[in-house]
Amino acid sequence: MALKKVLVYGTDGEIEQLQAGDYTREESYVGLINGEASAIIIGTPVYSSGADTVKKCDKAAIATAKCVGLAVDSTIAAGITGQFQIDGVFEATTAQWDAVAGTTGGLVPNATYFLGASGLLTSVVPTTGISAPIGTALSPTSLRVAIQRVIKL
């Protein structure tokens, strides 16, 4: 089997072969409205709270634990449309991950992250209540987003 080159759109809008050193990414983003009364920060897991509207996840109930994505923008003010990533590799600084995962030094590589208390992320596997897997850390700054169905334990 021959090795084939990927075709992409160049910066001039013309189709070209993927150039050496370039790469493609397979993340999916969606623009949604922050339905919270306060800002949502980068990496915060959110659930669908209405038409094109999201709020911070909360594992206190099944409905609010059904994560649909993570906030991409550094801060999304209340009532404003922001970008949310629904799959792929999510990149943030270690300080940004520390703010949403309660860690120091970013994520723990190869650890699976779940929805934790107060809408934060945690690598502690839930044994009671609700289990809502969010993704697996590839490095202290990268999370492979792989949101799964919520499980009532």
Backbone as a chain_set.jsonl record, in Angstrom:
{"seq": "MALKKVLVYGTDGEIEQLQAGDYTREESYVGLINGEASAIIIGTPVYSSGADTVKKCDKAAIATAKCVGLAVDSTIAAGITGQFQIDGVFEATTAQWDAVAGTTGGLVPNATYFLGASGLLTSVVPTTGISAPIGTALSPTSLRVAIQRVIKL", "coords": {"N": [[0.842, -1.169, 0.0], [0.573, 2.165, -0.874], [1.901, 5.203, 0.487], [-0.111, 7.966, 1.125], [-0.672, 11.435, 0.515], [-2.336, 13.931, 2.407], [-4.949, 16.1, 1.357], [-5.437, 19.557, 1.672], [-6.902, 22.811, 2.412], [-5.079, 25.596, 1.456], [-3.568, 28.649, 2.762], [-4.261, 30.512, 0.903], [-6.652, 29.655, 0.009], [-6.661, 27.741, -1.923], [-6.514, 24.28, -2.953], [-4.13, 22.041, -1.681], [-1.343, 19.734, -1.184], [-0.77, 18.359, 2.072], [1.778, 19.929, 3.737], [5.229, 19.183, 4.545], [5.886, 18.951, 7.977], [3.565, 20.266, 8.648], [0.304, 19.749, 10.117], [-2.882, 18.195, 10.741], [-5.774, 18.864, 12.742], [-8.239, 17.391, 14.825], [-10.468, 18.535, 16.254], [-13.636, 19.419, 17.581], [-15.646, 22.232, 17.672], [-18.109, 24.385, 19.141], [-20.265, 27.176, 19.133], [-21.759, 28.609, 21.907], [-24.131, 30.022, 24.239], [-23.347, 31.512, 27.35], [-25.193, 30.696, 30.014], [-25.038, 31.218, 32.669], [-25.002, 33.291, 35.669], [-22.594, 34.32, 36.151], [-19.14, 34.494, 34.99], [-17.696, 31.962, 32.837], [-14.846, 29.988, 32.948], [-11.906, 28.976, 31.065], [-11.706, 25.536, 30.199], [-13.749, 24.668, 31.836], [-16.283, 22.318, 32.47], [-19.422, 21.997, 30.808], [-23.057, 21.858, 30.626], [-25.971, 21.357, 28.549], [-28.377, 23.769, 28.868], [-30.539, 24.836, 27.678], [-31.887, 26.146, 24.567], [-29.163, 26.503, 22.536], [-27.684, 27.275, 24.767], [-25.615, 27.087, 27.671], [-24.639, 25.863, 30.941], [-22.551, 25.667, 33.89], [-21.406, 22.424, 34.674], [-22.754, 20.176, 37.14], [-22.458, 17.696, 39.443], [-24.497, 16.977, 41.124], [-26.934, 16.217, 40.167], [-28.343, 14.087, 37.64], [-29.196, 15.365, 35.227], [-27.731, 17.793, 35.195], [-25.188, 16.882, 35.157], [-24.578, 15.921, 32.727], [-22.311, 16.444, 30.653], [-21.505, 18.486, 27.87], [-19.364, 19.68, 26.715], [-16.218, 21.557, 26.936], [-15.229, 24.77, 28.064], [-13.575, 26.906, 25.826], [-12.622, 29.513, 25.433], [-10.71, 31.931, 27.311], [-12.151, 33.368, 29.256], [-15.627, 33.527, 29.537], [-18.077, 35.736, 29.544], [-21.16, 36.249, 31.388], [-24.138, 35.593, 29.615], [-22.951, 35.881, 27.143], [-21.817, 34.663, 23.945], [-19.657, 31.945, 23.587], [-16.822, 29.822, 22.761], [-16.894, 26.286, 22.749], [-15.413, 23.168, 23.293], [-16.051, 19.978, 22.009], [-14.905, 17.547, 21.484], [-11.728, 15.871, 20.801], [-8.259, 16.975, 21.17], [-7.646, 18.953, 23.885], [-6.102, 21.923, 24.745], [-4.506, 23.69, 27.359], [-2.971, 25.959, 29.702], [-0.843, 24.96, 32.474], [-1.583, 26.364, 34.759], [-4.184, 27.14, 34.104], [-5.453, 24.628, 33.951], [-5.066, 23.868, 36.604], [-6.875, 25.564, 37.861], [-9.378, 24.512, 37.139], [-9.228, 21.846, 37.728], [-8.296, 21.56, 40.244], [-5.634, 21.008, 40.731], [-2.009, 20.969, 41.03], [0.403, 22.142, 39.003], [-0.746, 21.286, 36.678], [-2.357, 18.753, 34.619], [-2.357, 15.172, 35.293], [-0.49, 13.035, 33.441], [-1.938, 10.413, 31.517], [-3.98, 9.958, 33.302], [-7.44, 9.5, 33.895], [-10.017, 11.845, 33.693], [-12.811, 13.004, 35.521], [-16.096, 14.414, 36.041], [-16.146, 16.379, 38.849], [-16.674, 17.466, 42.271], [-18.528, 20.498, 42.703], [-18.515, 21.128, 39.988], [-15.923, 20.964, 39.07], [-13.018, 19.319, 37.606], [-11.811, 16.011, 38.221], [-9.391, 13.487, 39.012], [-9.953, 11.425, 40.575], [-11.554, 8.421, 40.806], [-15.003, 8.079, 40.748], [-16.988, 6.474, 43.255], [-19.446, 6.471, 44.342], [-22.673, 8.042, 43.895], [-22.605, 9.946, 41.049], [-21.01, 9.128, 38.013], [-19.166, 10.729, 35.638], [-17.374, 10.587, 33.016], [-14.838, 12.563, 31.471], [-12.413, 12.858, 30.011], [-9.003, 11.917, 29.04], [-5.807, 12.657, 30.277], [-3.089, 13.715, 28.329], [-0.776, 15.004, 28.723], [0.661, 17.392, 31.065], [-0.616, 19.654, 30.092], [-2.474, 18.931, 28.176], [-5.595, 17.499, 27.323], [-7.309, 14.723, 26.254], [-10.329, 14.98, 25.056], [-13.071, 13.066, 25.692], [-15.951, 12.676, 26.153], [-18.269, 10.815, 28.002], [-21.22, 8.788, 28.534], [-23.261, 9.553, 31.365], [-23.157, 7.871, 34.457], [-25.131, 6.496, 36.936], [-24.212, 5.676, 40.126]], "CA": [[0.0, 0.0, 0.0], [1.362, 3.388, -0.992], [1.628, 6.296, 1.412], [-0.828, 9.023, 0.423], [-0.645, 12.749, 1.145], [-3.636, 14.532, 2.678], [-5.209, 17.369, 0.687], [-5.975, 20.577, 2.579], [-6.989, 24.16, 1.847], [-3.966, 26.461, 1.83], [-3.953, 29.966, 3.268], [-4.822, 31.278, -0.217], [-7.939, 29.058, -0.333], [-6.464, 26.703, -2.938], [-6.243, 22.936, -2.438], [-2.733, 21.631, -1.808], [-0.962, 18.61, -0.337], [-0.299, 18.724, 3.398], [3.212, 20.159, 3.63], [6.076, 18.589, 5.581], [5.888, 19.703, 9.221], [2.21, 20.691, 8.956], [-0.538, 18.671, 10.601], [-4.293, 18.529, 10.875], [-6.307, 18.6, 14.071], [-9.597, 16.894, 14.714], [-11.3, 18.977, 17.344], [-14.92, 19.992, 17.196], [-16.017, 23.362, 18.503], [-19.444, 24.911, 18.924], [-20.51, 28.441, 19.822], [-22.936, 28.528, 22.773], [-24.311, 31.162, 25.151], [-23.162, 31.263, 28.774], [-26.445, 30.945, 30.714], [-24.763, 31.469, 34.083], [-25.006, 34.685, 36.11], [-21.188, 34.707, 36.261], [-18.289, 34.049, 33.886], [-17.212, 30.583, 32.749], [-13.431, 30.054, 32.574], [-11.383, 27.934, 30.186], [-11.643, 24.171, 30.724], [-14.925, 24.351, 32.654], [-17.272, 21.463, 31.812], [-20.751, 22.595, 30.759], [-24.178, 21.044, 30.146], [-26.957, 22.114, 27.795], [-29.447, 24.215, 29.758], [-31.593, 25.401, 26.845], [-31.501, 26.321, 23.171], [-27.858, 27.151, 22.333], [-27.252, 27.842, 26.043], [-24.983, 26.133, 28.579], [-24.292, 26.253, 32.304], [-21.509, 24.831, 34.479], [-21.864, 21.106, 35.118], [-22.87, 19.932, 38.577], [-22.761, 16.272, 39.558], [-25.549, 16.774, 42.115], [-28.096, 15.63, 39.495], [-28.035, 13.516, 36.332], [-29.404, 16.354, 34.165], [-26.675, 18.808, 35.193], [-23.9, 16.2, 35.046], [-24.416, 15.504, 31.33], [-21.395, 17.394, 30.036], [-21.508, 18.539, 26.411], [-18.103, 20.23, 26.246], [-15.378, 22.357, 27.83], [-15.044, 26.15, 27.601], [-12.306, 27.117, 25.131], [-12.177, 30.891, 25.665], [-10.153, 32.101, 28.655], [-13.28, 33.77, 30.093], [-16.852, 33.803, 28.79], [-18.957, 36.498, 30.438], [-22.573, 35.862, 31.44], [-24.958, 36.032, 28.502], [-22.14, 36.041, 25.937], [-21.514, 33.439, 23.209], [-18.258, 31.534, 23.637], [-16.495, 28.573, 22.078], [-16.833, 25.109, 23.596], [-14.86, 22.021, 22.573], [-16.825, 18.786, 22.327], [-14.028, 16.378, 21.389], [-10.376, 16.173, 20.346], [-7.244, 17.292, 22.177], [-7.863, 20.284, 24.458], [-4.854, 22.479, 25.28], [-4.569, 24.83, 28.274], [-1.753, 26.046, 30.506], [-0.957, 24.232, 33.745], [-2.335, 27.212, 35.688], [-5.599, 27.06, 33.733], [-5.94, 23.311, 34.397], [-5.105, 23.89, 38.068], [-8.086, 26.277, 38.272], [-10.59, 23.709, 36.932], [-9.031, 20.47, 38.183], [-7.816, 21.566, 41.62], [-4.317, 20.384, 40.74], [-0.847, 21.844, 41.055], [1.29, 21.704, 37.932], [-1.513, 20.788, 35.537], [-2.953, 17.416, 34.638], [-1.475, 14.015, 35.477], [-0.551, 12.256, 32.211], [-2.58, 9.1, 31.492], [-5.083, 9.897, 34.264], [-8.768, 9.798, 33.374], [-10.651, 12.904, 34.474], [-14.254, 12.901, 35.683], [-16.736, 15.564, 36.654], [-15.995, 16.297, 40.296], [-17.493, 18.357, 43.104], [-18.637, 21.912, 42.307], [-18.28, 21.292, 38.564], [-14.514, 20.858, 38.729], [-12.57, 18.021, 37.121], [-11.046, 15.238, 39.196], [-8.875, 12.195, 38.546], [-10.416, 10.424, 41.545], [-12.648, 7.644, 40.228], [-16.172, 8.091, 41.632], [-17.493, 5.165, 43.697], [-20.845, 6.69, 44.703], [-23.273, 9.206, 43.249], [-22.623, 9.994, 39.588], [-19.734, 9.067, 37.306], [-19.255, 11.419, 34.354], [-16.029, 10.665, 32.432], [-14.641, 13.709, 30.587], [-11.301, 12.611, 29.096], [-7.741, 11.398, 29.562], [-4.686, 13.591, 30.12], [-1.956, 13.271, 27.523], [0.369, 15.713, 29.3], [0.142, 18.354, 32.039], [-1.366, 20.729, 29.44], [-3.358, 18.395, 27.13], [-6.618, 16.529, 27.701], [-8.048, 14.126, 25.126], [-11.733, 15.058, 25.432], [-13.84, 11.896, 25.276], [-17.091, 12.723, 27.074], [-19.048, 9.592, 27.937], [-22.52, 8.841, 29.199], [-23.287, 9.645, 32.818], [-23.561, 6.628, 35.107], [-25.561, 6.635, 38.332], [-23.582, 4.597, 40.886]], "C": [[0.889, 1.234, 0.0], [0.942, 4.407, 0.052], [0.993, 7.441, 0.636], [-0.735, 10.325, 1.209], [-2.071, 13.271, 1.292], [-3.753, 15.843, 1.899], [-5.884, 18.318, 1.663], [-6.151, 21.88, 1.808], [-5.813, 24.962, 2.361], [-4.476, 27.81, 2.299], [-4.536, 30.849, 2.17], [-6.164, 30.704, -0.683], [-7.852, 27.98, -1.397], [-6.158, 25.357, -2.273], [-4.787, 22.591, -2.703], [-2.485, 20.404, -0.948], [-0.536, 19.15, 1.017], [1.22, 18.793, 3.348], [3.976, 19.526, 4.79], [6.097, 19.508, 6.793], [4.524, 20.236, 9.603], [1.417, 19.484, 9.454], [-1.983, 19.141, 10.644], [-4.728, 18.196, 12.283], [-7.758, 18.203, 13.908], [-10.445, 17.26, 15.924], [-12.615, 19.511, 16.785], [-15.295, 21.067, 18.198], [-17.446, 23.777, 18.177], [-19.585, 26.204, 19.722], [-21.815, 28.351, 20.599], [-22.957, 29.723, 23.728], [-24.104, 30.728, 26.594], [-24.45, 31.674, 29.49], [-26.273, 31.195, 32.202], [-24.865, 32.961, 34.394], [-23.583, 35.217, 36.24], [-20.406, 34.123, 35.082], [-17.971, 32.556, 33.987], [-15.771, 30.68, 32.266], [-13.033, 28.844, 31.731], [-11.301, 26.584, 30.912], [-12.845, 23.755, 31.549], [-15.883, 23.456, 31.878], [-18.661, 22.083, 31.911], [-21.789, 21.597, 30.263], [-25.152, 21.944, 29.4], [-28.12, 22.46, 28.706], [-30.626, 24.819, 28.995], [-31.092, 25.55, 25.426], [-30.209, 27.134, 23.056], [-27.287, 27.778, 23.602], [-26.674, 26.748, 26.933], [-24.787, 26.748, 29.954], [-23.212, 25.291, 32.797], [-22.107, 23.508, 34.95], [-21.874, 21.023, 36.641], [-23.274, 18.474, 38.743], [-23.797, 15.953, 40.63], [-26.778, 16.116, 41.498], [-27.681, 15.116, 38.12], [-28.116, 14.581, 35.234], [-28.272, 17.37, 34.079], [-25.272, 18.204, 35.109], [-23.62, 15.749, 33.611], [-23.619, 16.551, 30.567], [-21.479, 17.316, 28.506], [-20.202, 19.107, 25.859], [-17.377, 21.012, 27.32], [-15.196, 23.745, 27.227], [-13.649, 26.329, 27.018], [-11.745, 28.513, 25.402], [-11.686, 31.047, 27.102], [-11.229, 32.502, 29.657], [-14.467, 34.068, 29.18], [-17.823, 34.464, 29.759], [-20.393, 35.991, 30.353], [-23.324, 36.441, 30.248], [-24.241, 36.178, 27.177], [-21.906, 34.68, 25.278], [-20.02, 33.182, 23.273], [-18.073, 30.236, 22.898], [-16.34, 27.448, 23.098], [-16.357, 23.933, 22.75], [-15.593, 20.768, 23.002], [-16.043, 17.487, 22.144], [-12.661, 16.812, 20.882], [-9.441, 16.482, 21.497], [-7.404, 18.75, 22.592], [-6.57, 20.735, 25.112], [-5.144, 23.665, 26.196], [-3.263, 24.846, 29.068], [-1.938, 25.24, 31.799], [-1.758, 25.048, 34.754], [-3.831, 27.162, 35.381], [-6.195, 25.715, 34.152], [-6.03, 23.269, 35.919], [-6.404, 24.53, 38.564], [-9.346, 25.421, 38.126], [-10.458, 22.264, 37.41], [-8.516, 20.402, 39.619], [-6.447, 20.925, 41.777], [-3.232, 21.43, 40.948], [0.106, 21.316, 39.99], [0.554, 21.083, 36.756], [-2.039, 19.38, 35.73], [-1.912, 16.334, 34.843], [-1.583, 13.165, 34.21], [-1.094, 10.846, 32.431], [-3.698, 8.937, 32.524], [-6.388, 10.222, 33.542], [-9.397, 10.837, 34.29], [-12.175, 12.781, 34.382], [-14.792, 14.237, 36.171], [-16.658, 15.373, 38.155], [-16.944, 17.24, 41.014], [-17.448, 19.781, 42.565], [-18.317, 22.146, 40.836], [-16.832, 21.263, 38.144], [-14.22, 19.495, 38.116], [-11.778, 17.339, 38.213], [-10.544, 13.956, 38.557], [-9.243, 11.083, 39.52], [-11.647, 9.723, 40.964], [-13.824, 7.629, 41.202], [-16.611, 6.672, 42.006], [-18.941, 5.253, 44.15], [-21.361, 7.906, 43.943], [-23.306, 9.07, 41.743], [-21.199, 9.947, 39.045], [-19.937, 9.688, 35.93], [-17.847, 11.58, 33.782], [-15.925, 11.787, 31.397], [-13.523, 13.459, 29.578], [-10.072, 12.105, 29.81], [-6.621, 12.386, 29.276], [-3.58, 12.96, 29.292], [-0.656, 13.857, 28.06], [-0.193, 16.666, 30.353], [-0.721, 19.463, 31.42], [-2.379, 20.251, 28.391], [-4.311, 17.349, 27.679], [-7.293, 16.027, 26.438], [-9.506, 14.075, 25.554], [-12.467, 13.86, 24.829], [-15.013, 11.756, 26.257], [-17.947, 11.478, 26.881], [-20.367, 9.772, 28.682], [-22.35, 8.87, 30.724], [-23.798, 8.318, 33.372], [-23.942, 6.92, 36.538], [-25.032, 5.425, 39.093], [-24.426, 4.211, 42.082]], "O": [[1.838, 1.331, 0.778], [-0.221, 4.467, 0.45], [1.51, 7.843, -0.406], [-0.723, 10.309, 2.44], [-2.907, 13.076, 0.41], [-2.789, 16.6, 1.791], [-6.794, 17.927, 2.393], [-5.627, 22.042, 0.706], [-5.57, 25.009, 3.567], [-5.675, 28.084, 2.24], [-5.226, 31.825, 2.461], [-6.75, 31.196, -1.648], [-8.862, 27.366, -1.74], [-5.611, 25.308, -1.171], [-4.27, 22.815, -3.798], [-3.298, 20.063, -0.089], [-0.007, 20.258, 1.113], [1.876, 17.826, 2.96], [3.433, 19.356, 5.882], [6.302, 20.714, 6.655], [4.318, 20.624, 10.753], [1.813, 18.339, 9.238], [-2.264, 20.339, 10.591], [-4.127, 17.348, 12.944], [-8.428, 18.629, 12.967], [-11.065, 16.395, 16.543], [-12.678, 19.991, 15.653], [-15.268, 20.849, 19.41], [-17.93, 23.547, 17.069], [-19.088, 26.312, 20.843], [-22.861, 28.051, 20.025], [-21.928, 30.347, 23.985], [-24.625, 29.695, 27.017], [-24.766, 32.862, 29.566], [-27.257, 31.365, 32.921], [-24.819, 33.794, 33.488], [-23.379, 36.418, 36.419], [-20.944, 33.357, 34.283], [-17.976, 31.973, 35.071], [-15.492, 31.372, 31.287], [-13.732, 27.831, 31.694], [-10.886, 26.502, 32.068], [-12.949, 22.589, 31.929], [-16.262, 23.786, 30.755], [-19.04, 22.624, 32.95], [-21.464, 20.626, 29.578], [-25.157, 23.159, 29.599], [-28.775, 21.573, 29.255], [-31.6, 25.262, 29.604], [-29.981, 25.121, 25.114], [-30.167, 28.305, 23.432], [-26.491, 28.714, 23.524], [-27.174, 25.623, 26.953], [-24.77, 27.968, 30.118], [-22.986, 24.238, 32.202], [-23.181, 23.48, 35.551], [-21.112, 21.702, 37.328], [-24.318, 18.059, 38.24], [-23.963, 14.793, 41.008], [-27.582, 15.519, 42.214], [-26.762, 15.659, 37.507], [-27.212, 14.69, 34.407], [-27.895, 17.769, 32.977], [-24.285, 18.931, 35.003], [-22.534, 15.249, 33.321], [-24.184, 17.432, 29.919], [-21.519, 16.23, 27.927], [-19.957, 19.024, 24.656], [-17.839, 21.122, 28.455], [-15.029, 23.88, 26.015], [-12.657, 25.949, 27.64], [-10.538, 28.677, 25.578], [-12.184, 30.377, 28.008], [-11.222, 32.025, 30.792], [-14.332, 34.771, 28.179], [-18.327, 33.823, 30.681], [-20.787, 35.377, 29.362], [-23.173, 37.615, 29.91], [-24.856, 36.562, 26.182], [-21.808, 33.663, 25.966], [-19.213, 34.083, 23.044], [-19.04, 29.616, 22.457], [-15.743, 27.625, 24.16], [-16.833, 23.725, 21.634], [-15.751, 20.508, 24.195], [-16.482, 16.434, 22.607], [-12.456, 17.985, 20.569], [-9.786, 16.278, 22.661], [-7.311, 19.661, 21.769], [-6.002, 20.019, 25.937], [-5.935, 24.542, 25.85], [-2.537, 23.852, 29.095], [-3.059, 24.887, 32.164], [-2.534, 24.484, 35.525], [-4.652, 27.144, 36.298], [-7.319, 25.666, 34.653], [-6.971, 22.694, 36.466], [-6.969, 24.095, 39.567], [-10.287, 25.58, 38.904], [-11.45, 21.54, 37.489], [-8.32, 19.312, 40.156], [-6.133, 20.365, 42.827], [-3.512, 22.627, 41.031], [0.563, 20.176, 40.068], [1.171, 20.421, 35.921], [-2.151, 18.884, 36.852], [-0.725, 16.549, 34.597], [-2.653, 12.627, 33.926], [-0.751, 10.179, 33.407], [-4.303, 7.868, 32.603], [-6.433, 11.106, 32.687], [-9.322, 10.725, 35.513], [-12.738, 12.496, 33.324], [-14.04, 15.084, 36.654], [-17.055, 14.331, 38.677], [-17.901, 17.746, 40.426], [-16.427, 20.212, 42.028], [-17.894, 23.241, 40.465], [-16.527, 21.51, 36.977], [-15.082, 18.616, 38.108], [-11.146, 18.0, 39.037], [-11.19, 13.403, 37.667], [-8.881, 9.926, 39.308], [-12.655, 10.364, 40.668], [-13.671, 7.215, 42.351], [-16.603, 5.775, 41.163], [-19.599, 4.228, 44.325], [-20.582, 8.699, 43.415], [-23.964, 8.175, 41.214], [-20.303, 10.63, 39.543], [-20.774, 9.232, 35.15], [-17.192, 12.593, 34.03], [-16.807, 11.947, 30.554], [-13.665, 13.811, 28.407], [-10.083, 11.889, 31.022], [-6.501, 12.892, 28.16], [-3.187, 11.817, 29.523], [0.421, 13.288, 27.878], [-1.411, 16.742, 30.517], [-1.469, 20.135, 32.129], [-3.069, 21.069, 27.783], [-3.908, 16.435, 28.4], [-7.795, 16.82, 25.641], [-9.883, 13.207, 26.341], [-12.479, 13.67, 23.613], [-15.052, 10.838, 27.076], [-18.307, 11.124, 25.758], [-20.589, 10.773, 29.363], [-21.418, 8.286, 31.277], [-24.734, 7.721, 32.84], [-23.167, 7.524, 37.279], [-25.354, 4.285, 38.757], [-24.051, 3.316, 42.839]]}, "num_chains": 1, "name": "protein.A"}
